[in-house]
Amino acid sequence: MTACLETLVVAAYVFAASVFIPRPGPEGLVTDHELIALAAAQAATGICSDRQFLGVIDRLLPGWFPHLPDQSQYNRRLRRLAPSIATVQLGVAELITEDPIRLVDGTLIACANYPGCASKSEFAGHASYGYCPSKSLFVWGMRLVLMADIKGTPVGYDLVGPKTGQERESAWQLATAQPESLMFADGGFWGAEYDRTMSLINVTLITPNKHKLGQRPPSEIAKARIRLVVESVFSNLRGQMGLDRHLAKTVAGLVQVASQLPGESARA
C-alpha cells in the first residue's frame, strides 16, 4: 500500500500546485498544497477520523510532512479547501480511469433527524424529503450522484436534492465531461427525451429494458452485473468510510465528507 500511497500523494501535490488557491494572510507552516496532499492520503487510507489519521501519517510516510496541524486546524482548513480538494482528486482519478464505460447512480444521505430540522438545520433550503426504495424509508437529506468507470474509480460526483429530476440533471452535467462514452444507469434514467439529450453530448445511455417478471434475458443480467460495480462503491462508502454515520452539520461539512470519495480510486 505504501508505494501506491506515495504515488498518490505526489500526484495530488503536483495537481494542487497548478490550482490557484486564494488565501488570506501569510502562508502557514503547512501550505495549502500540503494540506490537499494530506487530504488525498487520508481518503486513500480510508481513515475517517482526522485525529487518528494525523497520528499515523508519520508512520505511513515518514519524513514527508515535517509539520502537521492539530486536529481542529486541520478540519477547519480542509472545509475551506473542499472545492480545491475535489478538483485535485478528480484530476488524479482521471489518470487512473480506463475504457469509455461509465456507470452513474445516486444514493440518499440523511443530513438531520431531529424535530424541526427542515426549518432549523443548516441544510434547510438544500435538503428535503426523499424516498429510499432499497431501505423502504423516507429520508430528509441530500442525494449523492456518482459517476465511475468499470473498475469503480469515481470520475465525478455531485450533491443535489433527493428528488429524481435533480438526479437526472446532475447526471447530465457529469456526463458532459465524459464525451463518447457508454453510460450505464438504472431505471430511474428511463425516457426517450433524456436519451436524446445524452446523444447531443455524444454519450450513449444504456438502461435496463422492461421485461416480464421471471423472464429476464441474458443481456439484462449482463447490464445488472455491470451496474453492481457502482453499488459496491456505495456499499464501501457506507461501511468503511462511514457515509451513513457522518457528523456534518453544514453543507460545507458534507462537501468535505464527499471530497474523500475520489480516494476510492486508490483502492479500486
N, C-alpha and C positions, 0 to 999 in steps of 0.2 A: 504493500500500500504506500510505502514511503516514497518510492520513485514516482508513482502516479501523482501523489500529493505535491511533490516538489515541482513537477512539470506544470501542474495546475496553478500553483501559486505564482510561478514565474510568468506564465501566460496571462494571469489576471493582473499582475503588476504592470506588464507591458501594455495591455489594453487600457488600464487605468491611467497610465502616463499620457495616453493620447486623448483622454477625455478632459475637457475644461471643467474644472470644479471651482466655482466661486466660494471663497472662504473669507469671512470677516475676521479681522485681527491677524496677528502674526502666526506663522506656522509653529505647531507644537513639536514636542519630541517625537511623536508618532505622526507621520504625514498622512494625509487623506488617502494617498495611493497605497500606503502600507496597510491602512485600515481596510481598504477594499480587498487587498490580497488576503488579509486575515479573515474577512467575511467569506471569501471563496473557500478558504481552508476549513472554516467551521461548517459550511454547507457540505463539503466533500466528506468530512469525517462523520457527519450526522449527529453531532453533539448539540443538542438543543439548548442546554444551559450555558449561558455566557460565562458564568463563574467557573464552571467545570472546564470549559474549553480553554480559557485563559490560563488555567492551572496545568494543562497537559501540552499546550502547543510548544513549550520549550523542550519537551522530551521528544515530540514528534519531529520538530525542525530545530534542532539545537543551533543557536547562534544566528538564526535568520532574523529574529526580531529582538534586538538588544533592549529596546524599551517597549513596555506593554502598558496600556492604560488600565485603570481599575475598572471594575465591572460597571459602575454607574456611568462613567465617562464613555466607556466603550459602547454601551447601549444607546446613550444619548447621541453620540456622533454617528452611529450606524443609522439611526432614524433620519438624520439629516442627509445622509449619503444614499438612502434607499434607491432613488432613481438612477444614480450613477452605478450602484452595485448591480442593479438589474441589467443596465446596458452592457457592462463589462462581462457579466456571467453569461448573458445570451450570446455575446460575441465569441466567448470561449466555446460555448456549446455548438456554434455554427461550424467550428473547426473539426468537431468530432462527428457530426451527423453524416449519415450515409444514405445513398439512393434517394429517389424522388418520392417515396411513400411517406405520407404524413397522416397522423391519427389525431383526431380532435374530440374532446368530450368536456363535460363540466361536472362539478360536484359542489354541493351546498356546504357552506361553512357557517356554523352557528356563531353569532357575534355577542349575544347577550341573552340572558334567560331570567331576568327579574321583572317583577310587575312594573309597568310603565316604561320599559326600555325603549319602546318605539318612539317616545317623545323626549325621554330624559337622557338617553345614551348619546355618546359622541358619534355613533353610527347613524343617528336619525337623519333622514334625507338621502342616505346612501343604501342602507339595508332595508329589507321589507320581508314579508312572509312569503315563503315558497314551500312547495310540497316535494318531499324526497321519496320517490317510489320505491327505491331499494330498501328503505327503512320504514316505509309506511307511516311517516310522521311529517308534521309541518314544522318548519324551521324559520326563525327570524334571524336573517343574516344576509350573506352575500354569496355569490357563486364564483368559484374559481374555474376559469376556462383555460384548458391546457392544450397545447399542440406539441406533439412529439414525433420522433422518427420511428422506424420499425423496431429499433432496439430499446425504445423507451427514453431516449435522450430528449429532454424538453428543449424546444426551439422557440417557444413563445408562450406567454400566459397573460391573463388579464383578470381583473376583479370587477364584476358587474353586479347588478341586482339579480335576484333569484328567478325572475320571470324568463320564460323560454325565448321570447322575442329578443331580449337583451343578449342572451347566449348566442343566438344565431348571428346577430350583428357583430358581436365581439369575434366570433369565429371567422367572419368575413374579413374583418380588419387584420386578424393574424394571418389569414391566407394571402393577403396582398403581398406579404413579404416572402411568399413561397410559390412563385410562378412556375408553371409547367410541372406541377406535382399531382400525385394521386392522393386525394384526401378521403380517408375512411371515417365515417361518422355513424351514429346510431339513428333510430327512427325519429328522433327529435329534430332532425335536419331534413325531413322529407319536404317535397314541394317542387313542382316544375319551375316556378318562378325563381326560387332560390338556386336551383340547379343552373338556370340560365345566367343568373347573376355571377355564380362562380366561374362559369365558362368565359365571362367577359375578362377575367383576370388570368386566363389560361390555367385554371385549376379544375381538374376532373373530380367531381364529387361522387363517391361511391357509398350508398346507403343500403341497408337490408331491404330486399323485396318482400312484399306481403305474400303469405302463403297460409295454407290451412294448418290447423293445429296438428302436430304429429307427422306432417309431411314436408319437413324442411329438406330442400335439395342440398346436395354436397357443396354447391357453390356458396350457399348461405352459411353453411357450417364453417367454410374457409374464411368468410368475412368475419364471423363471430370470433374465430381464433385470433385473427389479426387485431380486432378491437380489444381483446383481452390484455394486450400489452399496455395500453393506456390505463386500463383498470388496475393493473398490477402496480403502476406508478402511484395512483391514488391510494392504493392499499398500503404501500410503503410509506407514503407521506403521513397517513393516519396512524400507522403503527410506530415506525422507527422515529419519525420526526415530530410526532405528537400534534398533527394538524387539528385533531378534534379536541385537544387539550390546550390550545393556545390561550394566552392570557392577555391578548391585545385589547386595549381599552379605546383605541382611536383607529381611524382609517390608516394613518401613517404607521402605527404599530402593526396593523395587519399586513400592510405592504412590506414591512420589514420581515415578517414571518414568511410571506410568499417569496421574498427575494432569495431565500435559501433553496427554492425549488430548482434552479438550474444546477445546483450542486449534485443533483441526481445524475448528471452527465458523467461525473467521475465514478459513479458506482454502477452505471448502466452496463 
